[in-house]
Amino acid sequence: MINKTYPITEKLLKTGLNLSSKLLNLLTTEAESLKHHSDSKVISNIAFNKKETVSQLDQFSKQMSQVLATEKLTMSPSGIEEYLQKAQAINLNTQVSTNLWQEIITISKQCKLLNEKNGASINLLAQHTQRSLQILKGKSQQATTYGRDGSTYSERLSHTLISV
């Protein structure tokens, strides 16, 4: 059966690499946009494109799962490596597919790291925005203090900045 599925696998891996590279480019663009405080429309557009690309990657993953299932393997790095080993064992040239898979793994790690950094940046911006809104509403800093028993509690000090 692997004789029939292997050409499909090679095409899928090429697609997976293209999609992974596209996602990395989007994440890099997003990082630059966040760094340079770009317009929120630009960041929203990037987020939309990321969502679309991730959806396509999910489709790639489902298709790879179906191919791997023909050999009773799971969609995992070890499953794909075992699939490639089985293909090599019956004298199929797996050089290209192995290289594609290794590139996908490398790019995926970069995507994960960059996505975490971008998420932290967005979280920080959201905290600053929330803090600014609290100040405008007249809610000053929340002070966290400790009681005699070591428990924490927050004091909300309120000073109206604007009265209508």
C-alpha positions, 0 to 999 in steps of 0.5 A: 500500500505504501507504494500507492500512498508515497507519491501523495505523501511527498506532495503533502509534505511540499504543501506542508512546508509551503504552509509552514513557511507562510505561517512563519512569514505572517508571524514575522510580519506580525512581530514587526507590526507589533514592534513598530506599533502599526495600525490595528487594522494591519494586525487584524489582517495578519491575524485573519491570514494566520487563522486561514493558514492554520486552518489549511495546516489543519487540513494538511494534518488530517490528510497526512493522518489518513495516509499514515493510517493506511500503514497503521501509524499515527500523525506524529513526528515518530509516525511520519519518521516510521512511515518514511523508514517503511518507504525506504525499506522497500527501496523508495527514494525518501531523501526529498521527503525526509528533507521536507519533513525536517524543514517542517519540524524546524520551521514549526519550532520557529513558529511556536517560539515567535507565536509565543513572543507575539502573544506575550507582546499582545498581552502586554499591550492589552494590559496597558490598554486596560490600565489606561481605561482604569485610570480614565474611569478614576480607578487608581492602581490596585494595591495588593497587600498581605494580611497578618495570616499571609493572605492577599487582598486587593485594595481598590482606591478610587478617585474620580478624574472626570465628573459629568 
